[in-house]
Amino acid sequence: MATFPTDLEIAQNAKIKHINEIAAKLNVDVDHLEHFGKYKAKLPLTLINEDKIKQHHLVLVTAITPTPAGEGKTTTSIGLTEGLNKIGKQATVVLREPSLGPVFGIKGGAAGGGYAQVIPMEDINLHFTGDFNAIEKANNLLAALIDNNIQNKSRSLNIDPRTIVWKRVIDMNDRSLRHIIIGIGGTANGIPRENGFNITPASEVMAILCMSKNIEDLKEKLGNIYIGSTFDKKPIYARDLNAQGAMALLLKDAIKPNLVQTLEGNPAIIHGGPFANIAQGTNTIIATKTGLSLSEYVITEAGFGADLGAEKFLNIKCGASGLRPKAVVLVATIRALRHHGGAKKEEYNTPDIKRVEIGVANLEKHIENMIKFGYYPVVAVNHFPTDSDEEIKLVQERCAKLGVKAVRAEGFAKGGNGMMELAKAVVEEIQSGRNSYKALYDWSWPIEKKIETIAKEIYGASSVEYAAKARTDLKRIYDLGMDKFPLCMAKTQKSFSDNESKIGRPTNFSVTIREFEFAAGAGFIIPILGDMMRMPGLPAIPASEGMDIDNQGKITGLS
């Protein structure tokens, strides 16, 4: 029996079309494209058309609480796009860009999988069009300007170095950079102080890029970045350093969305890449609106489980942009349901109806949460060969009791042909008219009420506790007048709770707010639950160890 080809082998064997052909499918004139070779191009912001956006259909893809391998949101998003085009709809997928940290760490690639991928896969997974590099440079320019101002007494803003919250970033998992000392080696090298690095997807500049409407809005948001305070306790912002213009200049190309294609030659727009456990977890507003201006259906995703990515998409992105999904797709795997039913990692691929029966409670909670937002999700059972018919039938029956349809999704193995049933179900759900967006909370509520609403309604917590540092941070947020921002909860993706060992659908638990960060430029508050880090580390055996390139430029090991 022939082995199934790797993702990279499938991508390398695909018949890739010139990007001009893909643009033609969207009725975009070639003169509008900024080419990055033959298979990638940037799109101008002038293509955004608010009237067309209102006429077209946005579909949000989210998932149940994932296993470490993930449950296939990107694969499902791409496959659904292929399926919709197969049944005669004009559909475009709009996704985030992969971060190099996870690519070389655990994932080995993040451009879909099997026969549901975006290509050129190697370029997308590596440096792509340089957007992450531009974000990194804009972020680190501000860091350099801060330290230069402290060093230069003649133009000093009197910044207290102890209060500086702005960190440098790099797009790589490097735990040794989490906490560092800078400025050592003598007075010419700056003022010694504690500092550290975040990973680029966790940068506020990334968040701002994803929340901006245009260059002017980008500059305003960059100027609103909070840096720290003076010795007499006055707040200092990036605009006080006149940093916003130069930062925006570095982002002049990064703000434009990137056009590529799926394996079946359908349009794909990829732009921005914040994580969902420590950031807002969705592509840019600009990319989503560009897709909706050019295509009848746009399929987009939100990172990790629906308690993180979808909650933030619906409360933050929808609130800031006016975008409203017409339908939600909730991805589940039988493997993950076995996990939530108590299966160990080595048992994930072993059929076990009893474990699925226990684990499906996790799926049911996510369905109930989406209904609170006004959506009856279509459940996509991302199919694996080890799934038994009995297990799938059980999932479909339990979903039906909640008024939700569960459909087998076989995009990984069959591409668009394996996703036509899901595509039809999504179209039917949109046409039913029963979905209507409802915000979970009002941004104007007190911070504590907003946190309690998410914790109790979405996570299922019984109470919320605040560490002493969180109380101090909370007072500062109120003092700065930032309490009317939405919340971007930083929480483990492995559980509804802040304890990753609590799998399934935990009950009678409390969540603890350890501390707060806030992104004044992006416009949200970040409550941090548990021991969340904004700079991941590499695993014991990084994915990079299996990667290589030969004299002909052929890459191996990306997956």
GIVENKA-V100674 format. One record per backbone hydrogen bond with DSSP energy under -1.0 kcal/mol. CO is the residue of the C=O (numbers start at 1). NH is the residue of the N-H. E is the energy in kcal/mol with one decimal. If there is no record, write none. Layout:
# GIVENKA-V100674
[[CO;NH;E] [CO;NH;E]]
This chain:
# GIVENKA-V100674
[[6;10;-2.4] [7;11;-2.6] [8;12;-2.8] [9;13;-1.5] [14;16;-1.1] [18;21;-1.4] [18;22;-1.1] [19;23;-2.4] [20;24;-1.8] [21;25;-1.1] [23;26;-1.1] [23;28;-2.5] [24;27;-1.5] [29;32;-2.1] [30;33;-1.7] [34;42;-2.4] [38;19;-3.0] [40;36;-2.9] [41;259;-3.7] [42;34;-1.8] [44;47;-1.4] [45;48;-1.6] [49;53;-2.0] [50;54;-1.5] [52;56;-1.2] [57;298;-2.8] [58;326;-3.6] [58;327;-1.2] [59;300;-2.7] [60;329;-3.1] [61;302;-1.9] [62;331;-2.9] [63;306;-2.6] [67;70;-2.0] [72;76;-2.5] [73;77;-2.9] [74;78;-2.6] [75;79;-2.7] [76;80;-2.9] [77;81;-1.7] [78;82;-2.1] [79;83;-2.7] [80;84;-2.8] [81;85;-2.0] [82;86;-1.9] [83;87;-1.5] [84;89;-2.7] [85;88;-1.3] [90;297;-2.3] [92;299;-2.4] [93;269;-2.8] [95;271;-2.4] [99;103;-1.7] [100;104;-2.4] [102;107;-1.1] [102;108;-1.3] [104;544;-1.8] [105;543;-2.5] [108;559;-2.6] [111;118;-2.0] [113;116;-2.0] [116;113;-1.8] [117;263;-1.7] [119;261;-1.7] [120;124;-2.4] [121;125;-2.2] [122;126;-1.3] [123;128;-1.8] [127;130;-2.5] [130;134;-2.0] [131;135;-2.3] [132;136;-2.6] [133;137;-2.3] [134;138;-2.5] [135;139;-2.4] [136;140;-2.5] [137;141;-2.0] [138;142;-1.6] [139;143;-1.6] [140;144;-2.3] [141;145;-2.5] [142;146;-2.2] [143;147;-2.0] [144;148;-2.2] [145;149;-2.0] [146;150;-1.8] [147;151;-1.9] [148;152;-2.3] [151;153;-1.1] [152;155;-1.1] [158;231;-1.7] [160;163;-2.2] [168;198;-2.3] [170;172;-1.7] [174;177;-1.9] [175;178;-1.7] [177;197;-2.3] [180;195;-3.0] [182;193;-1.7] [186;189;-1.7] [187;190;-1.3] [193;182;-2.5] [195;180;-2.7] [196;168;-1.6] [198;170;-1.6] [199;202;-2.4] [200;203;-2.1] [203;207;-1.8] [204;208;-2.8] [205;209;-2.6] [206;210;-2.1] [207;211;-1.1] [208;212;-1.1] [210;285;-2.3] [214;218;-2.4] [215;219;-2.7] [216;220;-2.2] [217;221;-2.4] [218;222;-2.6] [219;223;-2.5] [220;224;-1.1] [222;225;-1.4] [223;239;-2.1] [225;238;-2.2] [227;165;-2.9] [228;236;-2.8] [229;160;-2.6] [230;233;-2.0] [234;230;-2.3] [236;227;-3.0] [236;228;-1.1] [237;240;-1.5] [238;241;-1.3] [238;243;-1.9] [239;242;-1.3] [243;247;-2.4] [244;248;-2.4] [245;249;-1.9] [246;250;-1.7] [249;252;-1.2] [251;255;-1.8] [253;256;-1.7] [257;43;-2.6] [258;270;-2.4] [259;41;-1.4] [260;268;-1.7] [261;119;-3.0] [262;265;-2.0] [266;262;-2.3] [267;93;-1.6] [268;260;-3.3] [269;95;-2.5] [270;258;-1.2] [271;284;-1.2] [272;97;-3.6] [275;281;-1.5] [277;491;-1.2] [281;303;-2.4] [284;288;-2.1] [285;289;-2.6] [286;290;-2.4] [287;291;-2.6] [288;292;-2.3] [289;293;-1.4] [291;295;-1.5] [296;57;-2.9] [297;92;-2.2] [298;59;-3.0] [299;94;-3.0] [300;61;-2.8] [303;309;-1.2] [305;308;-1.7] [305;309;-1.5] [306;311;-1.5] [308;312;-2.3] [309;313;-2.7] [310;314;-2.8] [311;315;-2.0] [312;316;-2.8] [312;317;-1.5] [313;318;-2.5] [316;320;-2.3] [317;321;-2.1] [318;322;-2.2] [327;60;-2.3] [328;378;-2.5] [329;62;-3.2] [330;380;-2.0] [331;64;-2.0] [332;382;-2.2] [333;337;-1.8] [334;338;-2.3] [335;339;-2.1] [336;340;-2.6] [338;343;-2.6] [339;342;-1.8] [344;347;-2.1] [345;348;-1.3] [347;350;-1.8] [352;356;-2.0] [353;357;-2.2] [354;358;-1.5] [355;359;-3.2] [356;360;-2.2] [358;361;-1.3] [359;362;-1.9] [360;364;-2.4] [361;365;-2.0] [362;366;-1.8] [363;367;-2.3] [364;368;-2.5] [365;369;-2.2] [366;370;-2.2] [367;371;-2.1] [368;372;-1.4] [370;375;-2.4] [371;374;-1.4] [373;438;-2.3] [374;436;-2.0] [378;330;-2.3] [379;407;-3.2] [380;332;-2.6] [380;382;-1.3] [381;409;-2.6] [384;387;-2.1] [388;392;-2.1] [389;393;-2.6] [390;394;-1.9] [391;395;-1.9] [392;396;-2.4] [393;397;-2.3] [394;398;-2.4] [395;399;-2.4] [396;400;-2.1] [397;401;-1.3] [399;402;-1.5] [399;404;-2.1] [400;403;-1.8] [405;379;-2.6] [407;381;-3.0] [409;383;-2.8] [410;414;-2.3] [411;415;-2.3] [412;115;-3.0] [414;417;-1.0] [415;418;-1.3] [416;419;-1.7] [418;410;-2.4] [419;423;-2.5] [420;424;-2.5] [421;425;-2.0] [422;426;-2.4] [423;427;-2.3] [424;428;-2.4] [425;429;-2.1] [426;430;-2.3] [427;431;-2.6] [428;432;-1.4] [430;433;-1.0] [442;445;-2.0] [446;450;-2.0] [447;451;-2.6] [448;452;-2.5] [449;453;-2.1] [450;454;-2.1] [451;455;-3.0] [452;456;-2.5] [453;457;-2.5] [454;458;-1.9] [454;459;-1.7] [455;461;-2.8] [463;511;-2.0] [465;513;-3.2] [467;471;-1.9] [468;472;-1.9] [469;473;-2.9] [470;474;-2.5] [471;475;-1.8] [472;476;-1.7] [473;477;-2.2] [474;478;-2.2] [475;479;-2.5] [476;480;-2.1] [477;482;-2.3] [478;481;-1.1] [482;485;-1.3] [486;525;-2.6] [490;529;-3.1] [499;502;-2.2] [501;503;-1.5] [509;462;-3.3] [511;465;-2.9] [513;467;-2.6] [515;528;-2.9] [517;526;-3.5] [519;523;-2.9] [519;524;-1.7] [524;519;-3.1] [525;488;-3.4] [526;517;-2.3] [527;490;-2.8] [528;514;-2.6] [528;515;-1.0] [530;532;-1.4] [534;199;-2.8] [542;545;-1.6] [543;546;-1.7] [544;547;-1.8] [548;556;-2.5] [550;553;-2.1] [554;550;-1.6] [556;548;-2.1]]
